[in-house]
């Protein structure tokens, strides 16, 4: 009697070009979705403490405190699973206030729409967040990342490329200089998570048939952020392009 045998899954080398490309893209999208929620939580925690720094009049301070109280109430509802109530209050913050609290409210609403696969709705909220986040790097970077992610899902890759490049231009300061790094004199990025932004940009360029532009960016990612998950993905992408990273 013949034994039942399971067919072994195809190895990475046996995958088609289309399968490899899809695997890379799917990996990046899943990474974004997993990291986005955590990024939002970190941003909110950091910004809450310093939200009033730029306001010098009692009127503005009172307005900020009122918006802050509403935002906190919305988060409490959200944490207790009362999403309808949370959403209603967040929309109230957007309608009645501007500045960092409105930016945080818009980020929360954008994240909710993004997870619901409402890309256009998410884009609108992230753009509102960007408008209110001026002068707050963490909020601004988060809003722009949300804009880019929504544009990617909508297939608007050229616009996503421009947005991602803008984030790096504004906030990336690392040089990768070994001498400066060894003496802890290397400038640090203004906001965290830029290795994720670089990886998204590589894939957006690749999606537009611009692999030649993406390759130097992949090399730079490997040099600037050694040990990150994105470095492994970038090296795999370079190998897929027939290139070997010069950085070990």
C-alpha positions in Angstrom: 0.0 0.0 0.0 1.4 3.3 -1.0 2.1 5.7 1.8 0.3 9.1 1.9 2.8 11.8 1.3 2.4 15.5 1.6 3.8 17.8 -1.1 6.6 20.0 0.3 5.9 23.7 0.0 7.8 25.5 -2.7 11.1 26.9 -1.5 11.9 30.7 -1.8 14.0 30.0 -4.9 11.0 28.1 -6.6 8.6 31.0 -6.2 7.6 32.9 -9.3 8.6 36.6 -9.7 5.0 37.6 -9.1 4.8 35.5 -5.9 8.0 37.0 -4.6 6.8 40.6 -5.3 3.5 39.9 -3.7 5.2 38.4 -0.6 7.3 41.6 -0.2 4.3 43.9 -0.6 2.1 41.8 1.7 4.9 41.8 4.3 5.2 45.6 4.2 1.5 46.1 4.5 1.1 43.8 7.4 4.1 45.4 9.1 2.5 48.8 8.7 -0.9 47.7 10.1 0.8 46.1 13.1 3.0 49.0 13.9 0.5 51.8 13.2 -1.5 51.2 16.3 1.5 51.1 18.5 2.9 54.2 16.9 -0.3 56.1 17.6 -0.2 55.0 21.3 3.4 56.1 21.7 2.8 59.4 20.0 -0.3 60.2 22.1 1.5 59.4 25.3 4.5 61.6 24.4 2.6 64.5 23.1 0.0 64.7 25.9 2.6 65.9 28.4 3.8 68.8 26.2 0.7 69.7 24.3 0.3 73.2 25.9 3.9 74.3 25.5 3.2 76.7 22.6 0.2 78.4 24.1 0.7 81.6 26.2 -2.7 83.1 26.8 -5.3 82.0 29.2 -7.9 81.8 26.5 -5.9 79.4 24.4 -4.8 77.4 27.4 -8.4 77.0 28.5 -9.4 75.9 25.0 -6.6 73.4 24.9 -7.6 72.0 28.3 -11.2 71.6 27.2 -10.2 69.8 24.1 -7.8 67.7 26.1 -10.5 66.7 28.5 -12.8 65.7 25.6 -10.0 63.7 24.0 -9.3 61.9 27.2 -13.0 61.0 27.6 -13.0 59.6 24.1 -10.0 57.4 24.8 -11.7 56.2 28.0 -14.7 55.2 26.0 -12.6 53.5 23.3 -10.6 51.5 25.9 -13.9 50.2 27.3 -15.2 49.2 23.9 -17.7 52.0 23.5 -16.6 53.0 20.0 -19.7 54.9 19.0 -19.4 57.2 22.0 -15.6 57.6 21.4 -16.1 58.4 17.7 -18.8 61.0 18.5 -16.6 62.8 21.0 -13.6 62.7 18.7 -15.7 64.3 15.9 -16.8 66.9 18.4 -13.1 67.7 19.1 -12.5 68.1 15.3 -15.5 70.3 14.9 -14.8 72.7 17.8 -11.0 72.8 18.2 -7.8 73.0 16.3 -4.1 72.3 17.2 -2.6 69.2 18.8 -5.7 67.8 20.4 -7.6 68.0 17.1 -4.6 66.3 15.4 -4.7 63.5 17.9 -8.4 63.1 17.5 -8.1 63.0 13.7 -5.3 60.4 14.0 -7.5 58.2 16.1 -10.4 58.5 13.6 -8.1 57.9 10.7 -6.7 54.8 12.3 -10.2 53.5 12.8 -11.1 54.1 9.2 -7.9 52.5 8.0 -8.5 49.3 9.9 -12.0 49.2 8.5 -10.4 49.4 5.0 -12.1 52.8 4.3 -9.0 54.2 2.6 -10.7 57.4 1.4 -12.1 58.1 4.8 -8.8 57.4 6.5 -7.0 59.7 4.1 -9.4 62.6 4.9 -8.8 62.2 8.6 -5.0 61.9 8.3 -4.9 65.0 6.1 -6.9 66.8 8.8 -4.4 65.6 11.4 -1.6 66.9 9.3 -3.2 70.3 9.1 -3.5 70.6 12.9 -0.1 69.0 13.7 2.2 71.9 12.5 4.9 72.4 15.0 4.6 69.0 16.6 7.0 66.6 14.8 5.6 63.4 16.3 2.1 64.2 15.4 3.0 65.6 12.0 5.1 62.5 11.1 2.3 60.2 12.2 -0.3 62.1 10.2 1.9 62.0 7.1 2.6 58.3 7.5 -1.2 57.8 7.6 -1.6 59.8 4.5 1.0 57.8 2.7 -0.5 54.4 3.8 -3.9 55.5 2.7 -2.6 56.7 -0.7 -0.8 53.3 -1.2 -4.1 51.4 -0.5 -5.8 53.7 -3.0 -3.1 52.9 -5.6 -1.9 56.5 -5.7 1.7 55.5 -5.6 3.3 58.7 -7.0 1.6 60.8 -4.3 2.6 58.3 -1.6 6.2 58.5 -2.8 6.2 62.3 -2.5 4.7 62.1 1.0 7.2 59.5 2.2 10.1 61.4 0.8 8.8 64.5 2.6 8.8 62.7 5.9 12.4 61.6 5.5 13.5 65.0 4.3 12.0 66.6 7.4 13.0 64.2 10.1 15.8 61.9 9.1 19.2 63.0 10.6 21.2 59.8 10.9 24.3 59.7 8.7 25.5 56.1 9.2 29.0 57.5 9.7 30.8 54.7 11.7 33.3 57.1 13.3 30.5 59.4 14.5 28.4 56.5 15.7 31.3 55.0 17.7 31.8 58.2 19.6 28.0 58.8 19.9 28.3 62.0 18.0 26.0 61.0 15.1 22.9 63.2 14.8 19.7 61.4 15.7 16.4 61.3 13.8 13.8 63.7 15.0 11.1 61.1 15.2 11.2 57.3 15.5 10.2 54.7 13.0 11.9 56.1 9.9 13.2 52.7 8.9 9.6 51.7 8.3 9.1 54.9 6.2 12.2 54.0 4.1 11.0 50.4 3.5 7.6 51.7 2.4 9.3 54.1 0.0 11.4 51.3 -1.5 8.3 49.3 -2.2 6.4 52.3 -3.6 9.2 53.0 -6.0 9.4 49.3 -6.9 5.7 49.3 -7.5 6.2 52.2 -10.0 9.0 50.3 -11.9 11.7 52.5 -10.3 13.8 49.7 -8.8 17.0 51.6 -9.9 16.0 54.5 -7.6 15.0 52.2 -4.8 18.3 50.2 -4.7 20.4 53.0 -3.2 17.7 53.6 -0.7 17.7 50.0 0.3 21.5 50.2 0.8 21.0 53.3 2.9 18.4 51.6 5.1 20.8 48.7 5.8 23.5 51.2 6.7 21.4 53.4 8.9 19.3 51.0 10.8 21.3 47.8 11.4 19.4 45.1 13.3 15.9 46.3 12.4 13.3 44.1 10.8 13.3 46.3 7.8 17.0 45.6 7.2 16.3 41.9 6.6 13.5 42.8 4.2 15.7 45.3 2.4 18.5 42.7 2.0 16.0 40.2 0.6 14.7 42.8 -1.8 18.2 43.6 -3.0 18.9 39.9 -3.5 15.7 39.6 -5.4 17.0 42.5 -7.7 20.2 40.6 -8.2 22.2 42.8 -5.9 24.1 42.0 -2.8 24.2 44.6 0.0 27.7 46.0 0.5 26.9 46.5 4.2 27.5 43.4 6.4 
